[in-house]
């Protein structure tokens, strides 16, 4: 059955069908191997039960909040703040790129949105200051991976809904790995600036300018604290937190008069399109996940890995290798939805903390966003930098390797993930 589902999925992808249709057709084929009599009853039931999860309502709300803040011009304020902090250093715009991604992560949590928003502003500026176009685009795509790791994160909400893991613990667990990833890309930029002889282009800003930039960007910087604090301290659920941050984004936008009715409508339209695509994929993935569970695929998979169950690090490395390979060929949401139910029993049996597993899977899925041939961020970076996609495919690998190095660090040192959540137990 599993081979038939995979073969059907690959054929449909090669035919260029939308992803949710590929998954749905694959599921229908799976029913022929399991029990065709279940098709009419279980297919609609799993479609609706897969998306009838209250916590998933947080996804469109967080997307909307990010789009509203973009419409209100807060992205530019975050870039100005990053520029006032590190823009005067040698290789300053590269640092600005990474620091802006850290700031932007708390507003949007989407790597693709990060690549598009920051790339259109920073890549042209970096090229003018002597950076190679491929490096500028690669750094933009690479640093955008910080977005889904530092809260809020759509991937973490999906993982939490599948595993009954605390969203607050996952959000807290992603903070240190996200910052470590940012530091790794800053170190990479430090080495590049010296090798390419990139000189400092700006004078050191005055304290007054830094403070002024901080004040103007503070509405965006406050947003992630509202989200995380509300969830961690139990004041609101993730969905309620999403509604709260949407109301906050509306208020900030209209009070500052930077958010117009036109830009608000555009934010709603973009949110509707993206959320619809995500929920269609979730619904189709839920059917395939049910089939895999019905056929006891997770149990068979756990049996295969049973000899390695006493080595959690080895288990995580093996699961990461599978996730990385699947993520290279499949859309990220569907990868997460399909793999998590299979991996969770194996990880629990090996004594791996569900929060640690969630961060490792999230990082693997996120790295796939910059990995050829399906990496969405690579295509966006190529578009905003006006580079041929084959050039980007060659240029992106150093950034992929840096991200993998950070992933391995997180695997070998679970405390990087579990330290902050443990403080709130």
Buried (B, 14 or more C-beta within 10 A) or exposed (E): BBEEBEEBBBEBBEEEBBBBEBBBBBBBBBBEBBEEEBBEEBBEBBBEBBBEBEBBBBBBBBBBBBBBBBBBBBBBBBBBBBBBBBBBBBBBBBBBBBBBBBBBBBBBBBBBBBBBBBBBBBBBBBBEBBBEBBBBBBBBBBBBBBBBBBBBBBBBBBBBBBBEBBBBBBBBBBBBBBBBBBEBBBEBBBEBBEEBEBEBBEEEBEEEEBEBBBEBBBBBBBBBEBBBEBBBEEEBBBBBBBBBBBEBBBEBBBEBEBBEEEBBEBBBEBBEEBBEBBBBBBBBBBBBBBBBEBBEBBEEBBEEBEEBBEEBBBBBBBBBEBBBBBBBBBBBBBBBBBBBBBBBBBBBEBEBBBBBBBBBBBBBBBBBBBBBEBBBBBBBBBBBBEBEBEBBBEBBEBBBEBBBEBBBBBBEBBEBBBBBBEEEE
